[in-house]
């Protein structure tokens, strides 16, 4: 009687061992990427770091965007003046900047609430109002323009990074609205550019 029980137990254990081996073999054969060993995960992390996707950007490689205030290389002082005016006149649209010959201040025209405010702005951001006027021509141009003074200057300084601003003016000729940009080159040359304003 004990011999039959032992033989039955042996067969039962052999069968169970076979089933367990089959299950273990099946589990090893499936490709479950969610169950990776730490070594596999480290390898994948290193591969991802070594080969960044082409859509990734870093702060150093970003390009100026039309809605972005990122400033390109060039005359940083004029961007400080623009920042000061835009902080003082939120929602205003700058239509003209003219640097004084001695460079100590800038004449800035900004359209605010259907009025042109003529300002005297120093490079360190001090603003004084020279005059207020309702120049319909400048107001109409400001309403139509989609390219800001910052965007136009970024374009100009992308082409001439070592230049400084002399003047920029929103103007229209033959129905075409554009920014007329005058720069002083590092070699003393006069540089004139036109940047579309719409």
C-alpha positions as a Python dict, from the first residue, in 0.01 Angstrom:
ca = {
    (1, 'X'): (0, 0, 0),
    (2, 'X'): (280, 240, 83),
    (3, 'X'): (448, 156, -245),
    (4, 'X'): (141, 272, -442),
    (5, 'X'): (118, 595, -241),
    (6, 'X'): (488, 667, -292),
    (7, 'X'): (462, 594, -664),
    (8, 'X'): (155, 817, -693),
    (9, 'X'): (329, 1094, -501),
    (10, 'X'): (636, 1062, -723),
    (11, 'X'): (426, 1089, -1038),
    (12, 'X'): (232, 1378, -891),
    (13, 'X'): (550, 1566, -797),
    (14, 'X'): (703, 1491, -1137),
    (15, 'X'): (389, 1623, -1308),
    (16, 'X'): (385, 1935, -1092),
    (17, 'X'): (755, 1991, -1157),
    (18, 'X'): (690, 1964, -1530),
    (19, 'X'): (402, 2212, -1512),
    (20, 'X'): (616, 2453, -1305),
    (21, 'X'): (903, 2421, -1551),
    (22, 'X'): (667, 2482, -1841),
    (23, 'X'): (523, 2793, -1672),
    (24, 'X'): (871, 2924, -1594),
    (25, 'X'): (981, 2862, -1952),
    (26, 'X'): (669, 3038, -2085),
    (27, 'X'): (724, 3338, -1856),
    (28, 'X'): (1082, 3374, -1971),
    (29, 'X'): (980, 3358, -2336),
    (30, 'X'): (729, 3648, -2325),
    (31, 'X'): (851, 3999, -2403),
    (32, 'X'): (724, 4216, -2120),
    (33, 'X'): (919, 4541, -2138),
    (34, 'X'): (759, 4663, -1815),
    (35, 'X'): (956, 4402, -1620),
    (36, 'X'): (1316, 4490, -1688),
    (37, 'X'): (1614, 4437, -1474),
    (38, 'X'): (1783, 4747, -1329),
    (39, 'X'): (2078, 4686, -1563),
    (40, 'X'): (1846, 4699, -1867),
    (41, 'X'): (1688, 5021, -1741),
    (42, 'X'): (2031, 5184, -1691),
    (43, 'X'): (2131, 5092, -2046),
    (44, 'X'): (1813, 5245, -2188),
    (45, 'X'): (1859, 5564, -1982),
    (46, 'X'): (2215, 5604, -2105),
    (47, 'X'): (2106, 5548, -2466),
    (48, 'X'): (1831, 5808, -2435),
    (49, 'X'): (2075, 6061, -2287),
    (50, 'X'): (2335, 5999, -2553),
    (51, 'X'): (2087, 6035, -2839),
    (52, 'X'): (1845, 6323, -2771),
    (53, 'X'): (1552, 6356, -3008),
    (54, 'X'): (1580, 6631, -3272),
    (55, 'X'): (1274, 6810, -3134),
    (56, 'X'): (1440, 6881, -2802),
    (57, 'X'): (1564, 7237, -2757),
    (58, 'X'): (1787, 7388, -2498),
    (59, 'X'): (1795, 7745, -2379),
    (60, 'X'): (2110, 7811, -2581),
    (61, 'X'): (1963, 7698, -2914),
    (62, 'X'): (1618, 7856, -2906),
    (63, 'X'): (1542, 8103, -3180),
    (64, 'X'): (1337, 8415, -3137),
    (65, 'X'): (968, 8371, -3182),
    (66, 'X'): (719, 8632, -3292),
    (67, 'X'): (542, 8608, -2956),
    (68, 'X'): (855, 8574, -2759),
    (69, 'X'): (1059, 8862, -2616),
    (70, 'X'): (1385, 8680, -2668),
    (71, 'X'): (1647, 8926, -2785),
    (72, 'X'): (1911, 8846, -3042),
    (73, 'X'): (2268, 8962, -3040),
    (74, 'X'): (2304, 9329, -3110),
    (75, 'X'): (2235, 9658, -2939),
    (76, 'X'): (2115, 9543, -2595),
    (77, 'X'): (2061, 9900, -2476),
    (78, 'X'): (1769, 9961, -2710),
    (79, 'X'): (1597, 9645, -2580),
    (80, 'X'): (1630, 9782, -2225),
    (81, 'X'): (1460, 10101, -2344),
    (82, 'X'): (1179, 9898, -2509),
    (83, 'X'): (1132, 9692, -2190),
    (84, 'X'): (1105, 10010, -1980),
    (85, 'X'): (845, 10166, -2214),
    (86, 'X'): (639, 9846, -2237),
    (87, 'X'): (642, 9811, -1857),
    (88, 'X'): (521, 10170, -1817),
    (89, 'X'): (264, 10156, -2101),
    (90, 'X'): (121, 9805, -2084),
    (91, 'X'): (-62, 9729, -2408),
    (92, 'X'): (108, 10015, -2590),
    (93, 'X'): (257, 9969, -2938),
    (94, 'X'): (591, 10137, -3011),
    (95, 'X'): (595, 10293, -3359),
    (96, 'X'): (922, 10490, -3356),
    (97, 'X'): (1256, 10488, -3174),
    (98, 'X'): (1528, 10744, -3247),
    (99, 'X'): (1859, 10739, -3057),
    (100, 'X'): (1999, 11083, -2981),
    (101, 'X'): (2330, 11159, -3149),
    (102, 'X'): (2519, 11148, -2819),
    (103, 'X'): (2345, 10821, -2722),
    (104, 'X'): (2233, 10955, -2384),
    (105, 'X'): (1861, 10907, -2454),
    (106, 'X'): (1605, 10776, -2700),
    (107, 'X'): (1297, 10945, -2843),
    (108, 'X'): (1021, 10683, -2839),
    (109, 'X'): (669, 10715, -2981),
    (110, 'X'): (418, 10470, -2838),
    (111, 'X'): (51, 10437, -2932),
    (112, 'X'): (-167, 10398, -2623),
    (113, 'X'): (-547, 10422, -2617),
    (114, 'X'): (-579, 10604, -2951),
    (115, 'X'): (-310, 10852, -2855),
    (116, 'X'): (56, 10886, -2951),
    (117, 'X'): (273, 10949, -2647),
    (118, 'X'): (616, 11093, -2730),
    (119, 'X'): (871, 10994, -2469),
    (120, 'X'): (1229, 11070, -2376),
    (121, 'X'): (1385, 10751, -2236),
    (122, 'X'): (1733, 10706, -2093),
    (123, 'X'): (1920, 10376, -2128),
    (124, 'X'): (1870, 10306, -1757),
    (125, 'X'): (1490, 10327, -1799),
    (126, 'X'): (1401, 10680, -1683),
    (127, 'X'): (1098, 10797, -1882),
    (128, 'X'): (965, 11150, -1927),
    (129, 'X'): (669, 11251, -2144),
    (130, 'X'): (750, 11513, -2409),
    (131, 'X'): (411, 11537, -2573),
    (132, 'X'): (76, 11366, -2630),
    (133, 'X'): (-89, 11382, -2969),
    (134, 'X'): (-367, 11214, -3164),
    (135, 'X'): (-175, 11144, -3485),
    (136, 'X'): (-429, 10937, -3675),
    (137, 'X'): (-166, 10816, -3923),
    (138, 'X'): (55, 10653, -3655),
    (139, 'X'): (-245, 10513, -3471),
    (140, 'X'): (-377, 10351, -3791),
    (141, 'X'): (-36, 10196, -3867),
    (142, 'X'): (-8, 10058, -3513),
    (143, 'X'): (-352, 9897, -3545),
    (144, 'X'): (-253, 9721, -3870),
    (145, 'X'): (98, 9608, -3774),
    (146, 'X'): (145, 9249, -3662),
    (147, 'X'): (525, 9262, -3628),
    (148, 'X'): (642, 9446, -3317),
    (149, 'X'): (942, 9675, -3289),
    (150, 'X'): (1121, 9399, -3093),
    (151, 'X'): (1060, 9146, -3371),
    (152, 'X'): (1186, 9391, -3635),
    (153, 'X'): (1500, 9472, -3435),
    (154, 'X'): (1569, 9103, -3375),
    (155, 'X'): (1558, 9051, -3752),
    (156, 'X'): (1790, 9347, -3813),
    (157, 'X'): (2041, 9240, -3547),
    (158, 'X'): (2033, 8881, -3673),
    (159, 'X'): (2179, 9022, -3995),
    (160, 'X'): (2410, 9281, -3830),
    (161, 'X'): (2489, 9164, -3478),
    (162, 'X'): (2771, 9415, -3420),
    (163, 'X'): (2564, 9722, -3516),
    (164, 'X'): (2382, 9972, -3295),
    (165, 'X'): (2043, 10129, -3351),
    (166, 'X'): (2019, 10476, -3497),
    (167, 'X'): (1646, 10479, -3575),
    (168, 'X'): (1349, 10250, -3641),
    (169, 'X'): (1018, 10377, -3772),
    (170, 'X'): (690, 10212, -3870),
    (171, 'X'): (618, 10344, -4219),
    (172, 'X'): (398, 10273, -4519),
    (173, 'X'): (483, 10301, -4887),
    (174, 'X'): (250, 10204, -5174),
    (175, 'X'): (16, 10035, -4930),
    (176, 'X'): (291, 9819, -4780),
    (177, 'X'): (346, 9855, -4406),
    (178, 'X'): (707, 9802, -4298),
    (179, 'X'): (969, 9888, -4042),
    (180, 'X'): (1246, 10113, -4171),
    (181, 'X'): (1558, 10039, -3970),
    (182, 'X'): (1875, 10246, -3967),
    (183, 'X'): (2179, 10100, -3793),
    (184, 'X'): (2531, 10222, -3732),
    (185, 'X'): (2781, 9953, -3827),
    (186, 'X'): (3081, 9877, -3605),
    (187, 'X'): (3304, 10018, -3882),
    (188, 'X'): (3107, 10346, -3886),
    (189, 'X'): (2898, 10255, -4191),
    (190, 'X'): (2528, 10341, -4225),
    (191, 'X'): (2307, 10036, -4267),
    (192, 'X'): (1947, 10065, -4386),
    (193, 'X'): (1701, 9776, -4376),
    (194, 'X'): (1332, 9722, -4432),
    (195, 'X'): (1141, 9461, -4232),
    (196, 'X'): (778, 9375, -4321),
    (197, 'X'): (539, 9487, -4046),
    (198, 'X'): (252, 9256, -4134),
}
